[in-house]
Amino acid sequence: MAPKQQTVTVAGRKLKLTNLDKVLYPESGTTKAEVIEYFQTVATAMLPHVRRRAVTRKRWPDGPGTADKPKDAFFRKNLEDSAPAWVPRLGMQHSDHVNVYPLAEDEAVLAWFGQVAALELHVPQWRFDADVAPFIPQDQDGEPPVAERRNPDRLVLDLDPGPGTDVTDCAQVAHWCREILDDTGLPSVPVTSGSKGIHLYAALDGSYTSDQVSEVAKELARSLEADHPKEVVSQMKKTARRGKVFIDWSQNSANKTTVAPYSLRGRPQPWVAAPRTWEELDDPELGQLTFREVMERLADGIDPLADFARYTEHDDADCPAVAKPESKKAQEKTKDIEDALTKYRSMRDATKTPEPVPEASPAARDDDPIFVIQEHHATALHYDTRLERDGVLVSWAVPKGPPLSQGDQRLAVMTEDHPLEYAEFEGTIPKNEYGGGEVSIWDSGTVEIEKWEKKKVVFVLHGQPDGGLGGKPRRYALVQTDKKGKDWLIRLMKDQPKQSAKQQAEPSPMPDPLPSPMLATVGEPKDLHGDDWVFEAKWDGYRILSAVHNAGEQSSAVGLRSRNGKDYTTVFPELSELADLVPDGTVLDGEVVALNSSHRPDFGLLQRRGRLTKNREIERAAARIPVHYMVFDILHTAEHGDLTDLPYTERREILRKFVKSGKQVQVPDNLGVKLNNAMEVSEELKLEGVLAKRAHSTYKPGKRSDDWIKLKHDNHADVVIIGWRQGKGGRARTFGSLLLAVENEDGHLIYAGRVGTGFSDADLSELRGKLEKVTRKTPPIDDVPTKDASDATWVTPKLRAEVKHAGLTRDHRLRHPTWRKLL
């Protein structure tokens, strides 16, 4: 139980918290301490949507009560006299008076809101003028300045269900609104309001006044009412709303506010104004989310508003509506860059090709310039060589590829400039589109530009260890040979840069053959027959086999392989400390994890590390997000040879003897032999669950065995991907949802539903690329409902994955599945 009173430091500010055990939501037993914890947990996601806005608070000192006995609340516009002196504030001129509003600029202000039971935070669609600094009494003398408001930086539609309708009816209307907003170039994000309906947010660039935005929203609402008179109403009269969804367009008035995304609501249950994905709105059992569910979503990396227009006090350019004017020189540079991509955009239809087709280009970056060489199987095979220059990739098509012998030269044909996003593009350009064919990355990395003249470019490429350039730095010259500037020659220069000793060192190969990892089955406590079980922590990471082997007389090398055979040796360089902790000839099994600020495994952070391929990016990430290797088994030593036939308990004894823990490598203790105790410890540590292992079981390489059983706190399922449905809007180039199957008791695949949430942008791109390679014309199973199969693209059921879900429906479909990872 939380202490009744304590003084804490949040974001450098001291705050006295009282009555922490006071129950604010009786129906769920949620206390003030939990409310404050919630505000701190969601701060990173919430603050970008409330910063610099006038925050009106709706307070329930004794909580909102129950459905049968609701309690009264009161609104606060003016800042309370009792507010801490460090709360930033600004004045706002109204017709006959000035109100002083608090500004939610950091976690400390959110904590104070929780302390005074300000459960609902309401903000307008505009922000205060960025040129006026927030006033903080303890740092300044006088009164808060009166600040002007800027034009709105977002449009909001409030979809309110009338009598006889519910949130699923709002979802249908939301899709209709989305179509109109998409057509006007305003992609939108839905937010279940935490009360009854749905809010839609669309980012604006600050070019229009509140009155103009209100007129646009009003016209949209009237248009939908005309198209769907039985389902939609745009009138304010409550008597006209029965059986219909009211589109409240008035939220865009400069004098109106909307409950902020991620704000709690003063309802009997601790519901939240929760950002959702469009796929979630298709769920027939769509409902509001509680604060616990929202915290879990954020922990899983689910934040549909993450890329929405943002504002920070350090960088006004993060929010278009409050962006500082560029200098004339910067404006001219931006215009030049956009002009450079005009030809590129004119040659591509973004609706028909998976290539990136940005509407505008970014300004030149401050980071080291990059290069990419792409193997392009079009009408004729050629190698597209692209160098970063002034915010774009200047490109040449080299029919035979860049020469690798000194003095050799080859034809290079200059093509249109490409956007920087193209550096990561791999995939299939449709046959009838420009450049139709397969594109793959031959090599990529950073480029040193030594000379860039109109007719000559000299540069050094630093590629990948396993790239087409052979892992060596290569100096090239490009020389123009015609007056039009189209035909060039590329030559590998005789004077080549020297490699460092580190670059020249070649890691020796992994021991061959390296065993495949033994796999566990998903189970429940009832599956644990007998008492011959030992319990280990279930880590949320990458399953990695490691080997330490002789790399020379004075050194040892470490090799890392995933369960699918992918080499992670260079991706996680900090794990090279294994060479100092483990004797030569040792093969280990374990899980690589990344820890968040609470020192808990964070799979989202790990994915960010695991996808990096460029040396410089890996080095920076290793310093910022170091990984840890949790070793739980040993498969081979030079002294013992193969250990897989030994019982689990004997292998653990040898593991303890042969492997020392280090800074990034640990050998965690098991959690004992009592399931209840193990589950309690796992839950306290906020881990996925536990692994139950038979004490006398042998290690079965490559086999999935019920000698190892995964027991998780949440429902998880191992699934097989059988197809995908086309995405819309921001997902038009990837997919909207995946169609899933599971194996029944007979080993046959049966339909399990679809998953459309939990994907990061990187997940979407990676999965689409993998799916493209295994497409087929017919469904691999025959029990997919017509509704789900109507627009499906089928794939051969080769890709296995893990999803989290809320149980099974009556027709044995996964309820509310959320993407976890590929297996």
N, C-alpha and C positions, 0 to 999 in steps of 0.2 A: 504494500500500500504506500502511496506517495506521502511524503511528509506534508503537514498542513501548511507550513510556511518555510520558505527558503529564499535566499538571495543568490541570483545567478548572474553570470556574465555572458551576454549574447552579442556577437558582432562588436565586441569591445565596450559594450554598454552594460552597466549594472542595473538589474531590475529585481524588485522585491515581488515574489510570487506568494499569494496567500490562498487559503482554503483549497489546496490542490486536490483534496479528496472529495470535494463537493461534486455530487452527481448532477450534471446538466441535462443529460438525456436519460430519463428514468427507464424508458422501455428497453434501452440497450445497456444501461448501467455505465454510460460513458461519463468520465469525470473531467473536471477542468484540466487536470494534469494531462489527460489524453488529448484534449483539444489543443493545448499548447504544443504537445509533442507533434500533433498533426501539422500545425502551422509551420513548425520548424522542418519537418520532413519534406513538405511540398514547397518550401520557400524558393528553391532554385527554379522550379517550374512555374510558380505563381507570380513571383515578383516582376518578371518582364511584362506582365499584363496589367499591373497596378501602379508601377513606378510613374511618378510625375503626374499622376491623376489625383483629383480631389476625391478623397475617400469619405463617403458617407457610411456610418456604421449603424447597424441594427443590433441592439443589445438586448440580451435576456439575462438579467442578473441572477435569476433563479432557474434558468434553463427554459426551453419552450414547452415543457410539460409533456403530457401524453395526449393521445388522440381524443380521449374522453374528457380530459381536464387540461386544455391548453392554457398557457400562461401568457400574459401580456409582454410585449416588447416596446422599446421606444427608439426612435431614430435620433442620431446625433450628427449634425453637420458641423457646427462649431466644435473646435477642439476642447476637450474637457480641461477645466482649470487644474485638475489633479494630474494631468499628463506629465510624465517625466520631462525634465528640461532638455533632454537630448533628442526628443522627437522633432524631426524637421517639419516645417509648416510654411504655408503661403496663404496670402489673403486673396479673396475673390470678390470683386465688386458686383453686387446685385443692384436692383433698381433703386433701393433706398437704404441699403446697408452693406457692410462688408462682413463676409464670413471667413473665418480662419480654419483651413482644413489641414489635417495631418497628411503627410506624404509617406506612403509605405515604400521606403527606399531600401530597407534591409531586413534581416531576420529579427532584429531587436524590436522593430515596430510591430511585426506580426506577433511576436511573443507578448507584447503589451496588449494587443487586441485580444488575445486569448485570455489574459489576466482579467480584463474588464468584461469578459463574456460578450465581446463584439463578434458574434458568430457569423453574421452576414456582412460582407464588405461590398458596397455598391459603388461603381465608378462610372463616369461619363465616357463617351467615345473619343474625347479630345484629351490632350495633355496641356499642362501649363507651359508657358513660354520657356524655352530652354536657356534663354539668356539671363533669366532671373534666378539667382542662386537660392536654394532652400534656406529658410531662416531657422537657426538653432539657438535658442536663448542662452544656453550655457556657453556658447562660443561667441555670441554677438550681443550688442546692446541695442535697445530700441524695440520697435514693433515690426512684425512681419511685413515685407513689401506686398503690394497688390500686384499680382501677375496677370497678364493677359492669357487668354486661352488660344491655342493654335487650332487650325482646322482639324477635323476628325481624321484619325489614322485607321479607322475601321468602320465598317457598316455592320449593323446587328439587326437580325430579325428574331423576334420572340414568338415562337409558335406555341399557342396556349390552347389546350384541348377544352372545348365546350362540353356542357352536360351530354352524356351519352357517348363520348369519345375518350380516348386515352393516348398514352405516349406512342403507341404503335401507329395510330392515325397521324400523329404529328410527324412520325418518321416518313410516312408516305408523302406528306406535304413537303417535308424537308428535301426529299429527292426532286420534287418538282421545282422547288426554289433553286436547288443546286444547278439544274439544267439551264435555267435562265442566267444565273450568275456566271456559270462557266462560259456561256455564249457571249457575255459581256466582258470576258477576261478577268473575272473576279472569282478565283477558286475559293471555296468556303470550307470551313471546319465545323462540324456539329458539336454541341455541348448539351448533354442532358442536364436540365436546369437544377436538378436536386429537389424540385418541387413536383410539378406535374408534366411540364412540357419540354421543349427543346429550343435552344438558342443556336443561331447560325452566325458565324463570324467570317467576314471577308476583309482582307487587308486593303487599305487605300494608300495613295501616295501623298495625301495632304493637299491636293490641288483644289478640293471643293469644300465649300462651307457646309455647316451643319444643315442649313435650310436646303441646300442643293441635294445633299445626301438623303435627307428625309423625303424629298420629292421623288427621288429615284426609288427608294424603298416603298413609298406609297404606291407608285405606279406599278411596281412589281407585284405588290399584294393585290391591287385591283385587277391586274392582268390575270393572275391565277384564279381570282374569284370568278372572273368571266369565263375562264376555261373549265373550272371545276366548281360550279355553283352549289352542288350538293355537298361538297366536302370542305370548302374554304369560304371564310368570310373576312372582309377587311374593315368592317365597320366597328366602331367602338361600343355600340349598344350591346349590352349583355343579353338582351332578349333575342338578338339575332344569332346567337352563337350555339344554340342547341343543336347537337348532332354534327357540328362543324368544328374545324380548327381555325382559330382566330390568328391571323398574321399581324402582330403588333409592330407596325413600322415606325411608331412614334418614339421608340427607344433611341432614335438617331437625333432627336431634338437636342440642342445644346444644353437644355435645362433638365434633361432626363438622365437617369443612371440605370445601369444594368448590374445585376449581381456578378461579381468578378469570377472568371474561370478559377476553379479550385477553391472557391469560398465554400465554407459550410453553410447549411441552411437551418433555419429555425423550425424544423419539422419534428414530429415525434421520434423519427429515426435520424441518426447523424448522417444524412445524405449530403452529397457534394455536387456543386455545379461542375460536372466532370467532362472534359474533352473526350470525344469518342471518335472512332473511325467510321467511315461510311459503311463498311462491311458490317459493323456491329448493329447499325440501324436496320439491317435486313432480318435480324433475329426476331422471330415472332414472340419471343418472351422477353423482349427488351424492357428493361426497367432502370430505375435510378440506382446509383452506386453509393455505398457507404464510404466513410472516410478510411476504413481499413482496406477496402477493396482498391481505393485510389492509391493508397500508399504501396500496396502490393504491385499495382500496375507500374508505378514509377520505378519501383525496384527492379521490375522486369524490363525497363527501358521503353514502356508504352507511354508516349506523350504526343498525341496527335497535333498539339499546338506548338511543338518544339521549334518548328521552322517558321512560325508565324512572325510577322513584322515585330521587331523588338526595340526597346530603348534601354540604354544604360547611360548613367551619368558621365561615364568616361568616353563614350563614343556615340555622339548624337546620330552619326550616319547609320547606326544599326536600325533606326526607325525612320522610314522615308518621310513621315509626317513632321519630324523634327530635325531633319538633316540640315547641317550647316551648308551654306552656299559654297560651291567649289570656286577656287580661283579661276581666272580666265584661262590660264595656262592648263590647269587640270581639265577644264571643260573642253578645251581644244584637243587634249590628249584622248579624253573619253570619246569624243566625236570621231577622231582618227581610228580608234580601235573598233568602234561600231561599224565604221565604213569598211574596215578590213574584212569583216565577216558578212557584209552584204551579199557578196557573190556566193559564199558558202551557203547562206540561208536560202538564196534564190534557187539553188540546185537540189534542195531537199524538202520533202514533205514530212513534217514531224509526225503526222498521223500514219505514215506508211513505212518509216524506217526506224530501227531502234537506235540509230546514231543520236548523240546529243545535239539538239538544235536550240540553243538558248536564244531568247528574244534579245538579249543584250549581253555585252561582254564586260567582264570586270576590268578595273584598271590594272596596270602592271603591278606584279607582286614584289615584295621586298625579299622573299626567300630566294635561295639558289635557283637559277633557271633549270628547267627540266627538259628532257628529250624523250622521245619514244620512237622506236622503229617497229612498224607493224607489217607482218606478213599478210599480203592481200591477194587472195585467190579470186580475181575478177576474170575479165575476158582473157587476160594473160597474167601470170604470176608476177608480182613486183613487190618491192619493199618500200613502204611509205616512211620517209625519214623526216621527222618533225622536230624543230628546235624552238624553244620558247623565246619570244622577242616581243616586248611591249604589250604583254597581255594576251597574245595569241600564239598559236603554233605555226610558224612559217614552215611550209611543206614542200618536199620534193619526192617524186616517184622514181625509185632506182630499180630498173628492171631486173638486174642480177644481184641486187643487194650491195651494201657497202663493202668495198674491198678489204680483205684481211691480210694482204701481203704488201709490204712496204714498196711504194713506187707505183703500184697498180692504180689505174683510174677507170671509172665507169661513167656511163651516161646517167644524168640526173635531170628529170623534167620537172620544172617548178609548177606547182599546182596552187589552188586557192588556199588562203590561210584557214586554219581550223581553230575551233575554240579549245581552251585549255582542258575542258572536260574530256576531250577526245583522247587524251593521254591514257585513260583507263578503259577505253572502249575495246571490247572483244565481242564478236557475235556474227550474225548472218544478216547482211544487207539484202533485202528482197531482190529477186532476179530482175524485175523490170524497173528497179530504181537505179539512180546514178551510183556507179561503183558496185553494183550487185555482186555478191559473193561472200566468202568467209574471210573474216579479219581476226587475227590473233597477234598478241604482243610478242615480238621476236626478241626485243631487249628494251630496257628503259632505265632511267636514272637521272643524273644531273649532268649539265653541260657547262663547261668553261668557255666563254666566248673570248678569244684572243684578238680577233679583228672582225669587224662587220662593216664592210664597204659595199657600195652599190653593186660592184661586179665580183667581189671576192669575200668569202667568209672563212675564217680559220677558227677551229674549235676543237676541244677535247671532250670526248664522251666517257663518262664513268658509269658503266652498266652494272648488271647483276652478276653474281658469281657464276650462275648457270645460264646466263644470257647468251645471245648469238654472237656477241663480241668476244666471248671467251673469258669474261671476268677480268679483262685487262683494260686500263685506260687507253683510249685510241685517239690520236690526233689526225684530223682530216682537214682538207681544204676543199671548198666548193668554189668553182670558177665559172663565171658566165661566158658562154661561147657565141651567143647571137645578140643582135641589137634589140630584139623584143624582150629579152630577159627570160625567155621560157627554157631554153636549152642550157644546161650546165654540165660540168664534169665534176665528179667527186673523186678525190685522190687521198689514199692513205700516205701521209707524209713520212719521209725517211727518218726525220728527227722525232722519235717517239718518247713520251714521258716515262721515267723510270718507276718501277713498282717498289713499294715498301716491302720490307721483310714480311710484314703481316699479310700483305696482298699476295705475295709469292707462295706463302705456305698453303699447301693443299691438304685439307682434312682427309685422313685415311678413311676408307669405307667402313660401314657398320659391320659387325660380325655377321657372317653369312652361313646358314640362314638365321634370321632373327625371328623368334616365335611370335605368332599372332596372339593378341591378348585374349584371355578367357573372359566371357561375357556373362552378366547376371540376368536373371529374369525378373520382371516386375511382379510383385506379389503383395500379399496381405499377411497380417500376423497369423491367421488361421492356416497359412501354408507352411508354417514352421513346425514340422512334425518331429517329436523327440526333443531332447535337451542338449544335443551335441552342437550348439551354436555359439559363435563368437560374433560380437557386433563391432563394426567400424563406422566412422563418420562417412556419410555420402557427400562427396565434394561436388560442387557445381562448376565443372571446368572441362578441360580437354584431356582425354585419356591418352597418356603418352608412355611409350616404352623407351627406355634410355639404355645406352651401352657406353662403357668407358673402355677404351682399347688403346694399345700402344701406337703412338704417332711418331715415334723416334726415340732415340736413346735418352733424351732429357725431358720428354714431355709426353703427356697423354691427351687424347682427344675425346670429346663427348659427342655422341650422336643421339638425336631425338627423332622418334617416328610416332605418328598418330596411329590409331587402330586401323585406319585405311591406308597406311603406308606413306602418308605425306611427311616430307622432311621438314621439321621445325627447328633444326639445329641453329640456323642463322636468325630465325625469327625471335628466339628467346636466348640471346647471348649471355644473359646473366646466369643461366643455368650451367655455364661452363665450369662453375665452381665444383661441380660433381667430380671433376678430375682430381681435386684436392681432397675429396671426402671418401672416394671409393677406389679400391684397388683395380688395376687393369684386369680386363676379362670379366667384368661384372655387368650383368643385364638386370635392369630393374623395371618394375611396373608401378605406375602411380598416376596422379592427376595433377595437371598444371592449373593453377587458379590465379586470379587477380583479385586483390582485396580492395574494398572501398574505404572511405574515411572512417567507417565504424569497424574496420578490420574484419569484415565479413566477405565471403566470396561473392563476386559480382560478375556474372557471365557476360553482361553487356560490355564491361571494361575489357574483359578477356578477348572478346570478339574484335574490339578495336585494335588490340595488339596482334591477334592472330592473322589479321588480313594484311598487315603491312609487309611490303616486299623490298622497299628501298632502304639502303643501309643507313642513310642519314635519318630517315624517319624512325627506323627501328632504334637507333641509338638514343634519339630524343625521348621516344616512348618508354624505353627501358629505364631511363632516369626518372621519368614522371609516373609511370605505371609499372613498377617492377612486378614480375610474376613469382610465384612460389611453387615448388614441386613437392607435392605431398606423396611420399613413397610408402606404398603399403605391401609390396611383395618383391621377392627376389627370385629370379629364374635361372641364374647361372653365375658361377664364380670360377676363377682359374683353379682354385684349390679343390672345389667339389665337382666341377663340371655341371651337367644338367641337373636342376633341382626340381623340375616340374612333377616328378613322381613322388616327391616327399609330401607328407601331410602338411596342412596349413600351419599347424602349431610349430613344427620343426622349421619350416621356412621362415617363420617370424623370428625364431631364435637366431637363425643365421643372419637375417636382415639386421637385427639389433647389433650383432657382433661386427658386421662388415661395413655398415653405413653409418657415418657420423652426420649429425645435423649441422647445417651451416646457416648462412644468412638467408639464402633463398631456397635451401633444400631442408625439408623436415621429414622425420619419421614419426608421425603422430601415434600416440598410444591408442589401442583399441578401447571401445567403450564398455568392456566387460561382457558378462554372459547373461545379463538380465535385460530383457527387451524393454520393459517399462522405464528402467533407469536410463538405458541408452537413448530412447526416444525423448525423454525429458531433457537430457543433456544436449541432444541435437537441436531440439526446439529452442532451448535457452541460447545456444550459439547461433541461432537463425540459419541453420544448415538445411539442405534439401530433405534429409532423412537419414536413414542408416542402411548399411549393407550387412545382411546376415550371412555369415560364412560357416559352413560345417567345419568343425575343428579338425576332423581327420580327412578332409577332402583334398584330393590332389589337384594340381593346376592343369586344366585341359585347354591347351592353346587353340584359339580359334573357335571354341565351342561355347554355345550358350547353355548354361547348366543351372538346374534348380538347387545345386550345392551352394550357389550364391544367389541371394534374393534381395532385390531392392525394395525397401519399405519407405515410402515418402509421406511427408506430412500433408501434401496436397495430392490430388488425383493427377497422375501422369499416365500417358499411354504411349506405347511404341506403335507407330503407324507407318503405312506405306502410301506414298503419293501416287495417285492414279491419273491425275489430270489437273488442269487449271482453268479458271474462268477469266475472261478478259477484264482488265482494269479500266478505270475511267479517271479523268482528271490527272492528278499527279501520279497515278499508277498506270497511265495509258501505255507506257512502254514496258511494263513488267507484268503484273497480274493483279486481279482483284482478290481472288481467294484460291486456295488449293483444295482439290477433292481428295478425300482420304479413305483408306480402307484399313481394316485390321484382320488378323488371322483368327478364325474360329477354332474350336477344339479339334476339328478335323484337319487343320492346316490350310483351309481354303480362305481366300480373301472375301470379306463382305464389306459393304459400304458403311462408312462411319461418319459421314457428314463432311463439312468443309470448314476450313480455318482461314480467317482473313485478318486477324489481329496479331500483334506481337512482333511484327517484322520491322527491322531497321531498314533504311535505304540500301545499305550494303547487302542485307539479306535478300531483298527483292531483286537486285541486279544479279547477285551470285546465283540465286535459285533459277531465275529466268534463263540464264546461260546454260545451267545444267539440264533444265527441262527441255530446252530446244534440241538437245542432242539425243533425246530418247522419245521424241514424239511418235505417235502412231495414229492410224486412221479410225480405229474402232476402240470402244471401251474395253478395258481388260477384265471387267466384271459386268454382270448383267442386272444388278439390283439398284442402279443409280436412279433416283427419281427424275422424271422428265424435266421438272423445273430446274434442277441442278445440272442436268445433262444438255440442256438446250443450246448453250453457247460454250460448251466445254471443248478444250483441246486435250486430247488423251495422250498419256505417256505410258511407256512400258514400266511396270511396277518394280523398278530397281532402287529407287531412292527411299531410304528409311529415315524416319524423323521421330522426334519426341514432341508431344504437345501437352499442355496442362489443361485440365477441364474441370467442370463442376458436376460430374457424374454422367449418367446415361439417361436419355429420354425413353419413353415407353416403346419407341420403335428401334431401340438400341443404337441410337446415334449419340455421339459425344455432345454433351451440353456445354455451350460457351467455350469451345476450345481456344486456346491461345498458343501461338507458335513458341517453341523453345529452341530447337536446334536440329540440324541434320545429325544422323548417327553414322 
